[in-house]
């Protein structure tokens, strides 16, 4: 599987370890930055580029997921979710990693590099990658509603207020 990653200065060392780990597991890793430490770097472009690459790959049938991380993971998740078609989930334990894929068909996860050990974060990422979307009707319906809202600004029959 192709895995797109992005971070900011807070997760730079972790991104290097993660790349080695994922490559050793047989994945193709594409790092969207940064490439060098800069305490003043800005995560939005890195994370948006990673999320857009996931959406682009999936759009042409390439199996791809994304992992973005920073100090807390919050801003990185927000940035990734600005990409149409990205479903980025903030993951803080094994359960949220599994539910992100299984229930929400998340295609990107965000992790706080300052909130977890490297071992914890890697376990969340490995679980996320391995977990399939359940396809259960209620979960598929909800994911479809999110896509409908992205495309139209409405969810038919659901009373979206503008």
Buried (B, 14 or more C-beta within 10 A) or exposed (E): BBBBBBBBBBBBEBBEEBBEBBEEBEBEBBBBBBEEEEEEBEBBBBBBBBBBBBBBBBEEEEEBBBBBBBBBBEBBBBBBBEBEBBBBBBBBEBEBBBBBBBBBBBBBBBBBBEBBEEEBBBBBBBBBBEBEBBEEEEBEEBBEBBBBBEEEEEBEEEEEEE
